[in-house]
Amino acid sequence: SEELPGWMEDHLIKVIRHHEGGDTRIDLNRTAGPAVLWGFASLLGLTYFMTALPVVGFYIARCNADMHYDGFAKYPEIILWLIFFLPLAVIVLAAQWKASTFLLVPMLQEIQACNSDTERPPRLLGFRQWYIVMCAFTMFNLLDQMTNALFAAKIYSTKQCNGYDKIQEFWEVAIQKSVPSLMRKSLFLDYMDFADITVIIYIFQLFVQPIFALVFSLPLNIKALNFKVRLSRDDTPPKFKTISDDNSNDEDLTDFKSAVMVLAEVNRMEALVSFDLDYRRAMIERLMHEAQIHEGSDKLQHIEEALEAGLAVLARTAARFALKGLLQNCLQVNLQVSMQAISKASMPDHFDFFNGVNLGVTMFAVFLDIPDMINIFYFIWWLQDEVDKHVSMSETTFASVKGRIDTMHYRFLRIKIYAVLYVFMAGYALVKLFMALMVCDNGEWNLSDVSWNHNGCVAFELSGINAREWQCNITEYQCHYVS
């Protein structure tokens, strides 16, 4: 197997390999502690920059001085790229590299030990080329987040411009013809304009992901933990309680290797995430094999550890598809397609190149997740077969793992629901974009109005549209109820 370059292996990992032998498998928990801290640091930087970016973008944006100009507000994109994206990319890539120096050696040892008896196809890329590609994927994911932030800033700053009144009129026509009154009131759509909805969705997706990561990775007793590398195999790495763990069950604990992968997922550290599925599968195969040759408490311990490894994959998968895929990309791409449709009718002479690029990046990010989704489902089916093969719930011996198996099936169900919603929202956005750009003259399209005799295009007609209960004067930033 190819040796990692020296700069991808921390000196403490080299010390362990020197004393224990280069081929001895290193438990990932022994080395993952420092990587968890790097994950927290990266998460802090990512959240800070993605919070500050739209705020600064909003304050430096300016409307066109021409009173008849109906385009978007403008801001200096190059300056924002230099002062926000480049430092953010450096922070995340540096944290990814440092975390990798603690994690890749144990992960690759586990994978290679599992594959040692099988003939593996030659790799297309060497390690250095592969690592560059993974860094490029990390950069693209950060780019996706940044364009979402700039989109929110541009839409909200346009709220003070003359062209926004027309944007809001088209949005009102579309929303009132597409969404029933009861649903609009339930979702407060009658009390917010398009810019408000854009910012609220961005804020929601911005903070839900780091909160999710902290719920699954932040130790409740963090001051009592030592995150150092365990140089001796007799120095057992600690396990700890997080918010996600059951406080009533003393055995329900989280370890470093599970926490670090949730952090890597939310931080978009593709160099680590890309190995996680193969690592967990190899680990589960080894543990299930060891369970077969043991009896009693030893057998149960190996099965419990295998289930924990499977649950860690499912937690990371939830972060990827529910938070990044569904909440961030699918919801955001539908919002951006709606804006593209509205701008086609409301400002036909002022096509915004940035909004077009932003939409393209988000759309590409949506479809980039599909291969990962397929791989995850193959892993889920394989994990179900392994559990059914080795665990018989009719035996009282396995009663203690019933809770973990129930949690596993519950997470399976949630991921299936996320996948269905993901496919629907991605497909809906693609169809809506095609209808808006190629079919509907006014841009806007309504799925609920599609029939054999009507293609669903929304006619911009104000008659029959009820006045909103919450009216805002855009130029004076004043709102009031109307009867």
Buried (B, 14 or more C-beta within 10 A) or exposed (E): EEEBEEEBBBEBBBEBBEEBEEEEEBBBBBBBBBBBBBBBBBBEBBBBBBBBBBEBBBEBBEBBEEEEBBBBBBBEBEEBEEBBBEEBBEBBBBBBBBBBBBBBBBBBBBBBBBEEEEEEEEEEEEBEEBBEBBBEBBBBBBBBBBBBBBBBBBBBBBBBBBBBBBBBBBBBBBBBBBBEEEEBEEEEBBBBBBBBBBBEBBEEBBEBBBBBBBBBBBBEEEEEBEBEBBBEEEEEBBBBBBBBBEEEEEEBBBBBBBBBBBBBBBBBBBBBBBBBBBBBBBBBBBBBEBBEEEEEEEBBBBBBBBBBBBBBBBBBBBBBBBBBBBBBBBBBBBBBBBBBBBBBBBBEEEEBEBBEBBBEBBBEBBEBBBEBBEEBBEBBEBBBEBBEEBBEEEEEBBEBBEBBBEBBEEBBEBBEEBBEBBEEBBEBBBBBBEBBEEEBEBBBBBEEBBEEEEEBBBEBEEEEEEEBEBEBEBEEEEEEEEE
